[in-house]
Amino acid sequence: MAAMKRQLIAFSLLGSLTACSALQQLGVPIHSGSGASSRPAQSAQPRASGKVDQLLAEANRLADKVKSGELTRTAAADQLNAARLRIAGGNPVDNDNFAVYRQLTVERDAGRIDSDAFRAKLEAHLREWMRRWPKYSPKPADPAFSNFLLKLYGLPPLGY
C-alpha cells in the first residue's frame, strides 16, 4: 500500500512539474517499485534507490509550490536540478536527461507544447538512453536522476 501511495505521489509530481494536470490525465504507467526497496539486494541498489527516493521527495515538495502558484514549472525544475546536484552529483547521462527535461519544461511553460507532447518527448528520450546504455562507456556509477525519471515512467532503471 505504501508503494502504491508513493507511485500516486510520483504521478502527481510529474503532472505538477510538467503539466499541472490531474493524476487521471497523466496516463503514465507506473509499476510498483516495492520489490527492490523492500528486500535485500545488491550493494549498489539500496544506495541508488535512496537517491531516487530523495529526488522524488524533493520533486513532491516542489510540486506543491507549483500547485500553489509559488513557483513556475521552470523555476521548480531549476530547484530540482540544484537538489539533483546536491544529492547525486552530476554525470553526463543525468546532465543530458536534465537538460532535455528542463528544455521541455520551458517549452511547456511557454505554451509551445502540451502535457501529452511533453510526456511523449521525454519518454522517447529516456527510451533512447535505455537503448544506448548497454554500449555507453564510461558508464556513470549512479545515474540517479535518470533512474528517478525512468521510475516515473514505469521503466526499468539504467544499470540494473
N, C-alpha and C positions, 0 to 999 in steps of 0.2 A: 504494500500500500504506500509506503514511503517513497519507493522508486517511482510509482505512478504519479504521486504528488509532485515529485521533483521534475518529472517529464512534463507535467502540465505547466509548471513554472517555466520550463525551458520554452515551451510553445508560446507562452505569454511574453516572455522576454523577446524572442525572435520577432513576434508581432509588434511589440512596443518599440524596439530599437529600429526595425526596418520598415514597418508598415503601419504601426499604430492601429492594427486591425484586431478584431476579436479572435479569440482562440479558435472558434469554429471555422473561421475564414482562412486559417493558415493552410490547412491541408498537408502539412509536412508530417510524413510518417516518422514517429519516434518509437524506437524499440526500447524495451526495458533494459536498463544498464545494471540491474541489481545483481546479476551473476558475478560480474568481475569485481564489484566492490564489496560483496558480502562474503566472499570465500577467499581463503589464502591463495595467492597467485605468485607469479614470477616476481622477483625483487623490484624490477623497474615499474611494474604495473601499478601498485598502490601509490607510489610517489607521483606518477604521471596522472593517475586518476584524481589524486588530491589537488593537483594544479588545475585540472579541468573543473573540478568542483568549486575551487576558489574563483575561477573565472566566471563560472555560472552564477555564483553568489554575487559577485560584483556586477555582472550584467543585469541581474534581477534588481539590484539596488538602483542602478542607472535607469532601468525600465520604469521604475516608479517615478523617477524625476521627469522622464519623457511624458508619461501619462499625465502628470500634474501640470505640465507646461513649463516646468522649471528649466528644462534643457531641450534643445533640438536633438534630433536623431544624430546629426553630425557631431554636435558637442558631446553627446553621450559616447559616440564611437571614439572620439579623441580621449575621453577619460578612460574608456575601456582599454585603449592602447597603452596608456600610462600604467594601468594595473597589469596588463599583459607583460610589459617590460619588467615591472617590479616582481611579479610572481614567477614568471617563467623565463624572462630574458628574451633576447632576440635571436633569431636564426633565419637563414634565407627562406625556408618554407613558410614559417609563420609570418615573416615580414611580407612575403608575397601575398599570402592569403589575407592579411590585414589590409594591405594596400587595395586589393580588389574589393574587400568588404567596405572600406571607407569610401572608395570612389562610387560604388553602387549606392551607398547611403547618401552621398552628396547629390547624386542624380535623383534619388527618391525624394529628398528634401526639396529639390528644385522642381519637382513635378514632371521630370523628363521620363521617368519610368514609374510604373505602379508596383504594388507589392508582389504581384504574380511574376512580373518580369524580374524584379529584384531576386526573388527566390530561385527562379529558373537559372538566372545567370550565375548566382553564387553556387548553386548546386552543381552546375556544369563545370565551374572552375574547380570545385572540390573533387569532383569525379576525375578531372584531368590529373590532379595531383595523385589520386589513388592509382591511376593508370601508370603514371611516371615513377611512383615511389620505388617499386622493386629495383629499378636500374639507376635511381638517383644516387649520386655519390659526390661528396661525402654526406651521408645522412645525419641530420641533427639527432642528438640523443633523445630529445623530448620535444616533439612538435606540439606542445600543449594547446596553443591557440587553435591550430588546425584541427586537433582532436576535439576541442570544445565545439567548433563549428560542425564537424562531422557528427558529433553526438546529437546536436540539434536537428540534423537532417536524418538521423537514424542510420547513419552509415558507419561502417567499421573504422576504428582508429588506424592511423598510419603506424606501421612498425610492429604490429602485433599479429 
